[in-house]
Amino acid sequence: MKKYKDKKQYRLKGYDYSQGGFYFITICTNNRECFFGKIVNGKMKLSEIGLIADKFWQEIPDRFPVMKIDEYIVMPNHVHGIIIINADQRRNAPWRVSTLGIQPLIKNSLSSVVNHFKGNTKRYCNKNNLEFVWQPRFHDHIIRDEGELYRIRQYIVNNPSKWGSDRNNSVDLFM
């Protein structure tokens, strides 16, 4: 597996990802492999690994009390979700900006949540001899207004029914 050692900036430069707000994230499996299950009649049918990913996603607020989960979906090879960081409850989350592009995990930041989620899922799979690999990194989008929040929620809800044309669908559509 290729190790990513570049110093490219993947988050918005200068933005504090531990501050309050709504964040849309997508986390993919390595090589878009369908570890989490399959779409059957427009609905997601979770595999054992998919059920575990779903369980750990739902537990995010238990580990990170300043976080709330909003709409989300575990798809065959990726997870889409909206995470809300409650600014009023946020504590001990220092604001830092790295000029190198890569910075250490900041407590109660979006990266710390994703790291925890991915780590729990991978540890479960390792412990239970289930083959599973995440793609390095994740995609994020800062949600800026209610209209955008509504559109992203609809996108997540409709994602299973649009699986055939989803850009994350690596399955041959003509099988």
C-alpha positions as CSV (number, residue, x, y, z in Angstrom):
1,M,0.0,0.0,0.0
2,K,1.3,3.4,-1.0
3,K,2.2,5.7,2.0
4,Y,1.3,9.3,1.6
5,K,4.2,11.4,2.8
6,D,3.6,14.6,0.8
7,K,3.0,17.8,2.6
8,K,0.0,18.9,0.5
9,Q,-2.7,20.9,2.2
10,Y,-6.0,19.0,2.1
11,R,-8.1,21.1,4.5
12,L,-9.0,24.7,3.9
13,K,-5.8,26.7,4.7
14,G,-6.1,28.7,7.8
15,Y,-9.5,27.3,8.8
16,D,-10.0,26.0,12.4
17,Y,-11.8,22.6,11.9
18,S,-12.6,22.5,15.6
19,Q,-14.8,25.5,15.5
20,G,-18.6,25.2,15.6
21,G,-20.3,24.5,12.3
22,F,-21.8,22.0,9.9
23,Y,-19.4,19.8,7.9
24,F,-20.2,17.4,5.1
25,I,-17.6,14.6,4.8
26,T,-17.0,11.7,2.6
27,I,-14.7,8.8,3.6
28,C,-13.9,6.1,1.1
29,T,-12.6,2.6,1.2
30,N,-9.2,1.8,-0.5
31,N,-9.6,1.5,-4.3
32,R,-13.4,2.0,-3.8
33,E,-13.7,-1.6,-2.8
34,C,-17.3,-2.5,-1.7
35,F,-16.6,-3.6,1.8
36,F,-19.8,-2.2,3.4
37,G,-22.5,-4.1,1.4
38,K,-24.5,-3.5,-1.7
39,I,-27.4,-1.6,-3.1
40,V,-30.6,-3.8,-3.5
41,N,-33.6,-2.2,-5.1
42,G,-32.4,1.3,-4.3
43,K,-31.7,0.5,-0.6
44,M,-28.4,-0.1,1.1
45,K,-27.9,-3.7,2.4
46,L,-25.1,-3.5,4.9
47,S,-22.5,-6.3,5.3
48,E,-20.9,-7.1,8.7
49,I,-18.3,-4.4,8.1
50,G,-21.0,-2.0,7.0
51,L,-22.9,-2.7,10.2
52,I,-19.8,-2.0,12.2
53,A,-19.1,1.2,10.3
54,D,-22.7,2.3,10.9
55,K,-22.4,1.5,14.6
56,F,-19.2,3.4,15.1
57,W,-20.6,6.4,13.1
58,Q,-23.6,6.5,15.5
59,E,-21.3,6.4,18.5
60,I,-19.4,9.6,17.4
61,P,-21.3,11.8,19.9
62,D,-20.6,9.4,22.7
63,R,-16.8,9.9,22.2
64,F,-17.0,13.5,21.2
65,P,-19.8,15.2,23.2
66,V,-19.3,18.5,21.2
67,M,-20.3,16.6,18.0
68,K,-23.7,15.7,16.7
69,I,-24.3,13.6,13.7
70,D,-26.9,14.7,11.2
71,E,-27.9,12.9,8.0
72,Y,-25.5,10.2,6.9
73,I,-25.4,7.0,4.8
74,V,-23.0,4.1,4.7
75,M,-22.7,3.2,1.0
76,P,-21.0,0.1,-0.5
77,N,-17.6,1.8,-0.6
78,H,-17.9,5.1,1.2
79,V,-19.6,7.0,4.0
80,H,-21.3,10.4,3.5
81,G,-22.2,12.3,6.6
82,I,-22.9,15.7,8.1
83,I,-21.1,16.3,11.4
84,I,-22.1,19.3,13.6
85,I,-19.6,20.8,16.0
86,N,-21.4,22.6,18.8
87,A,-19.5,25.8,19.3
88,D,-21.1,26.4,22.8
89,Q,-19.8,23.1,24.1
90,R,-16.4,23.2,22.5
91,R,-13.6,23.4,25.1
92,N,-9.8,22.8,25.0
93,A,-9.6,22.9,21.3
94,P,-6.7,25.2,20.5
95,W,-6.7,27.1,17.2
96,R,-3.6,26.3,15.3
97,V,-2.5,26.8,11.7
98,S,0.4,24.9,10.3
99,T,2.4,26.5,7.5
100,L,3.7,23.1,6.5
101,G,0.2,21.9,5.5
102,I,0.1,18.9,7.8
103,Q,-0.7,19.5,11.5
104,P,-1.1,17.3,14.5
105,L,-4.6,16.2,15.4
106,I,-6.4,18.9,17.4
107,K,-8.8,17.7,20.1
108,N,-12.5,17.9,19.0
109,S,-11.6,18.7,15.4
110,L,-13.1,17.1,12.3
111,S,-9.9,15.3,11.6
112,S,-9.8,13.8,15.1
113,V,-13.4,12.5,14.6
114,V,-12.6,10.9,11.3
115,N,-9.4,9.4,12.7
116,H,-11.3,7.9,15.6
117,F,-14.1,6.5,13.3
118,K,-11.7,5.0,10.8
119,G,-9.4,3.6,13.5
120,N,-12.3,1.9,15.4
121,T,-13.6,0.3,12.2
122,K,-10.2,-0.9,11.1
123,R,-9.4,-2.3,14.6
124,Y,-12.7,-4.2,14.7
125,C,-11.9,-5.7,11.3
126,N,-8.3,-6.6,12.3
127,K,-9.5,-8.3,15.5
128,N,-12.2,-10.3,13.7
129,N,-10.0,-11.3,10.7
130,L,-12.0,-9.2,8.2
131,E,-10.1,-7.9,5.2
132,F,-10.6,-4.1,5.1
133,V,-8.6,-1.0,4.2
134,W,-9.6,2.7,4.2
135,Q,-8.4,5.1,1.6
136,P,-6.0,7.6,3.2
137,R,-7.6,11.0,4.0
138,F,-11.1,12.2,3.6
139,H,-13.1,14.8,1.7
140,D,-14.7,17.7,3.6
141,H,-17.0,20.6,2.8
142,I,-17.9,23.4,5.2
143,I,-21.6,23.9,4.9
144,R,-22.2,27.6,4.7
145,D,-26.0,28.1,4.8
146,E,-29.4,26.4,5.2
147,G,-30.0,26.0,1.5
148,E,-26.7,24.1,1.1
149,L,-27.5,22.0,4.2
150,Y,-30.9,21.0,2.7
151,R,-29.3,20.1,-0.7
152,I,-26.6,18.0,1.0
153,R,-29.2,16.2,3.2
154,Q,-31.2,15.4,0.1
155,Y,-28.0,14.2,-1.7
156,I,-27.3,11.8,1.2
157,V,-30.8,10.5,1.4
158,N,-31.0,9.9,-2.4
159,N,-27.5,8.4,-2.7
160,P,-28.6,4.7,-2.7
161,S,-31.1,5.3,-5.4
162,K,-28.5,7.0,-7.6
163,W,-25.8,4.4,-7.0
164,G,-25.7,3.4,-10.7
165,S,-24.4,6.8,-11.7
166,D,-22.4,7.6,-8.4
167,R,-18.8,8.6,-9.1
168,N,-17.7,6.5,-6.1
169,N,-19.3,3.4,-7.8
170,S,-16.4,1.3,-9.1
171,V,-18.6,-1.7,-9.9
172,D,-19.1,-2.5,-13.5
173,L,-22.6,-1.2,-14.3
174,F,-23.1,-3.8,-17.0
175,M,-22.5,-6.9,-14.9
